[in-house]
Amino acid sequence: MTTFSNTPETSSETGREKPLTLRVIFILNALKVLLTIGFFAAFKWGGFALHGLAGDSAAQLMLVAAAGYAAAFVLIVSSILNRQIRWIRAAITLDLLISIAAGGPIGYVIAAVSMGLTFSVPVRAYFAYRQG
């Protein structure tokens, strides 16, 4: 008797759909862009100060960091769509370098978690899957 399930059991089907861990990478990096824009607004118009950062120079740093994060996010999305694991890892490395330059500990954590998730079995299976 044959039973059917919703989960693929053959190796040819593994990796067809985007795994949850890949969606987590996407969401974390999208939130980082929005969070940096929020910090920009707080420094620019809210009078926010953090560890010696304040005023227009801090706002400019956050704006440049947000632009860098957005560019890295575009690379992440492109690599997911094209199933290029090397490029997603390169984009996350770029993202980490931007976080180091901006001095953003939240960025370090998100980049480290994202990089770690690229080594998970479901993510590697997704990038290794070739249709046809």
N, C-alpha and C positions, 0 to 999 in steps of 0.2 A: 504494500500500500504506500502510495506517495503522498507526502504532506507538503503543503506549500506555505511559505512564510514570506513576509515582507522584506526580510533582510537577504541580500545576495550571499550565496554560499559558494559560488564558483569564483575562482580567481579572476576570470575574465570580466566579471561584473563589479569586483571590488574597485572602488575609486571613481565610479561613474558620476555620483552626485557629490556636491560639496559637503564635507563633514562639518559637524558642529564646531570642532576646534578651529577650522579655517574661518568660520563665521565669527568666532570670538576674536581672532586676529583682526579681521575687518572692522568689527565694532570698536575694539580697543583703540585702534589707530584713528578711526573717525572721531571718536570722543576726544582723543588727544588734540586733534586740530581744533575742535570746538572749545576745549578747555583753555588752550593757549590764546584763542581769540577772546575768551572771557577774561583771562589775565590781562590782555592788552587793554580791554575796556576798563578794568579795575584800576590799572596803573594810570591810564590816560585821564579818565573822568571821575574816578572814585577816590582819588587820593590814597590809594593802597600802597603800603610799603612792606617789603619782605626782605629780611637779611641784608639790609643796606641798599636794596633796589627800590627806587622810587622815582616818580616823575616821568618826564618825557623820554629820558634815556632808557628807562626800564620798559616803557611802552614801545619804543622803537625796537628793542631787543625782542620783545614778545611778538611784534608784528613780523619781524624777519624770521623768527623761529616758526611762527604759524605758516608763513609762506614755504619754508623748508619742509615742515611736516606735511603740508598739502601736496607738495611735489613728490615726496616719498610715498604718500598715500596713493597718488595717481600711479606710481610705479608698482605699488602693491596690488592695486586693482588690475592693472594691465597684466602683471605676472600671473594672477589667479585666472584671469580669462584665457591667457595663452598657455597655462599649465607649465610655467617655467620656475622650478623651485630655486634655481640659482639666483634668479632675478628677485624673487621675494626676499631671499636671505640678504642679497645685496642692498635692497631697499630698506630692510630693517636695520642693517648695519649703518647705512646712511642716516637713518632716523636716530640711531644711538649717538652718532657723531654730532648731529644737530643738538641733541639733548645735552651732550657734554659741553658744547660751545655755549649753549644758553644757560647752563647750570641748573637744569631741571630734573630733580630727583624723580618726579612722577614719570617723566619721559624715560629715565633709565629703567624703571620697573616695567613699564609697558613694553619697551623694546626687548628687555630680557625675557619677559613672559612670551611675547610674540615669537622671538627666536626659538625659545624652547619648544613652543607648540609646533613649529615647522618640522621638528624631528619626531613628532608623534606618528604612529603607524597609519592612522587614517589620513593625515595630511600627505604623508609620503605616497600612500596608495593613490590619492587623488591626482597628484602630480605625475605619477608613473603611468596612469591609465591612458591608453590610446584607443580611440574609437576605431572600429573596423576590424 
